[in-house]
């Protein structure tokens, strides 16, 4: 509230000062928010977090599981840090996964392809494993085989 002094000229000056002070406070608040958003490492207004990418090498034996089907071992080939490689499924894989021949990390997903380079599944990195669906809509999980401790 602006105190009235009875002098119209003084009242106008006080009103201008209060408007300027309020504007400076709002501007400072916006600048602080923008600076804090920059310190957080993300862009301002981007509500979706960046999809994690696996920091693991795909090469090695993984276990493929699907509901209502036996699990199977799948051997992934590729150099450390490779974004593509070969796949060698072991016997008994669910659905068409016995046709798996190659893999590729595309954007935020692992795509498993058959011998004609048609996708069999698209999986997203979820913690220490990949989860997603086959192209037929079957839920699929791919987890690194763990070596039991003695």
ZIDA-V57040 format. One record per residue. RES is the residue in one small letter. SS is DSSP state (alpha for helix, beta for strand, coil for the rest). PSI is psi as a letter, one per 30 degrees, with the letter a starting at -180 (999 if undefined). BURIAL is b if it has 16 or more other ideal C-beta (glycine too) atoms within 10 Angstrom, else e. Layout:
res: [RES;RES]
ss: [SS;SS]
psi: [PSI;PSI]
burial: [BURIAL;BURIAL]
//
This chain:
res: [x;x;x;x;x;x;x;x;x;x;x;x;x;x;x;x;x;x;x;x;x;x;x;x;x;x;x;x;x;x;x;x;x;x;x;x;x;x;x;x;x;x;x;x;x;x;x;x;x;x;x;x;x;x;x;x;x;x;x;x;x;x;x;x;x;x;x;x;x;x;x;x;x;x;x;x;x;x;x;x;x;x;x;x;x;x;x;x;x;x;x;x;x;x;x;x;x;x;x;x;x;x;x;x;x;x;x;x;x;x;x;x;x;x;x;x;x;x;x;x;x;x;x;x;x;x;x;x;x;x;x;x;x;x;x;x;x;x;x;x;x;x;x;x;x;x;x;x;x;x]
ss: [coil;coil;coil;coil;coil;coil;coil;alpha;alpha;alpha;alpha;alpha;alpha;alpha;alpha;alpha;alpha;alpha;alpha;alpha;alpha;alpha;alpha;alpha;alpha;alpha;alpha;alpha;alpha;alpha;alpha;alpha;alpha;alpha;alpha;alpha;alpha;alpha;alpha;coil;coil;coil;coil;coil;coil;coil;coil;coil;coil;coil;coil;coil;coil;coil;coil;coil;coil;coil;coil;beta;beta;beta;beta;beta;beta;beta;coil;coil;coil;coil;coil;beta;beta;beta;beta;beta;coil;coil;coil;coil;coil;coil;coil;beta;beta;beta;beta;beta;beta;coil;coil;coil;coil;coil;coil;coil;alpha;alpha;alpha;coil;coil;beta;beta;beta;beta;beta;coil;coil;beta;beta;beta;beta;beta;coil;coil;coil;coil;coil;beta;beta;beta;beta;beta;beta;beta;beta;coil;coil;beta;beta;beta;beta;beta;beta;coil;coil;coil;coil;beta;beta;beta;beta;beta;beta;coil;coil;coil;coil;coil;coil]
psi: [k;k;k;k;f;f;j;e;e;e;e;e;e;e;e;e;e;e;e;e;e;e;e;e;e;e;e;e;e;e;e;e;e;e;e;e;e;e;f;f;f;l;k;k;f;j;f;k;l;k;k;k;k;k;g;l;k;f;k;a;k;l;k;k;k;k;k;g;l;l;l;l;k;k;k;k;l;l;l;k;g;l;f;l;a;l;k;j;k;l;l;g;k;l;b;g;f;f;f;k;f;l;l;k;j;j;c;g;l;k;k;k;l;a;f;g;g;k;k;e;l;k;k;k;k;j;c;g;l;k;k;b;l;l;f;f;g;k;k;k;k;j;k;k;k;k;k;k;k;999]
burial: [e;e;e;e;e;e;e;e;e;e;e;e;e;e;e;e;e;e;e;e;e;e;e;e;e;e;e;e;e;e;e;e;e;e;e;e;e;e;e;e;e;e;e;e;e;e;e;e;e;e;e;e;e;b;e;e;e;b;b;e;e;b;b;b;e;b;e;e;e;e;e;b;e;b;e;b;e;b;e;e;e;e;e;e;b;e;b;e;b;e;e;e;b;b;b;b;b;e;b;b;b;b;b;b;b;e;e;e;b;b;b;b;b;b;e;e;e;e;e;b;b;b;b;e;b;e;e;e;b;b;e;b;e;b;e;e;e;b;e;b;b;b;b;b;e;e;e;e;e;e]
//
